[in-house]
Amino acid sequence: MAWYRLFGSGNGATAAAPGPVEQSLALAAEATEVEHAAAIARRWRAYHGQHPKPLRVRPGQLDDNVIVNYARVVVDKGVSFLFGADLRFELDEVSDTEAEAWLDACWQANRKRTLLQKLALNGAIAGHAFLKIVPVQGQPYPRLVVLDPALVTVTVAPEAPTAAAYYLRDPEEVLAFLRDLPGLTAPEPAAVAG
């Protein structure tokens, strides 16, 4: 991936080759993104109970390791606390409005509880959660898609703490990075895309 395209050439020329500053920034950004994706992969492994064995197993001996996965219990409890009860959106406290009815129907079409729990789980594991709104031609409601946080890069404006740009990477690109890291097992592409 040509990460330097994220930073531009700085002189307004779009076809110029990257200079040493752009290349250095690109390498730093790439390293940061690889570290970020690897950290999220480690957290998912912990959530799924794939912990390192605490005891050494001698050849010919029984494996006395017992692994209890408290990480999943803690995360699931937090997600349940956050979205366990039905969430309601009220635009007017006195009466139901047409906009509230549209929101309720939109959430119902997108399986609100399941979607919100997936979103909360991603947020608990990765630290960020992203929801993409996809307009569907001929349908009254958009499709809401929970994005994998390992695939999203947020660029923040230096002068204000607001997001300036979002960049969605190709899952295969991230998997290629993860496969090259020692000690990590990259998930299959279907697991990342889902």
Long-range contacts (C-beta under 8 A, 24 or more apart in sequence): 1-30, 1-169, 1-173, 2-26, 3-27, 3-29, 3-30, 6-155, 6-167, 33-153, 33-169, 33-177, 34-177, 34-181, 36-150, 37-150, 37-174, 37-177, 37-178, 38-177, 38-178, 38-181, 38-184, 40-125, 40-126, 40-149, 40-150, 41-150, 41-178, 41-184, 41-186, 41-187, 42-184, 43-125, 43-126, 44-125, 44-187, 45-185, 46-71, 47-71, 47-72, 47-75, 47-125, 48-72, 75-121, 75-124, 75-125, 78-120, 78-124, 79-117, 79-120, 79-121, 79-124, 82-120, 83-113, 83-116, 83-117, 83-120, 86-113, 87-112, 87-116, 102-141, 105-140, 105-141, 106-141, 106-142, 106-144, 109-141, 110-141, 110-143, 110-144, 115-144, 115-146, 118-146, 119-146, 122-146, 122-147, 122-148, 122-149, 123-149, 125-149, 126-150, 128-152, 128-154, 130-166, 148-192, 148-193, 150-174, 150-192, 151-192
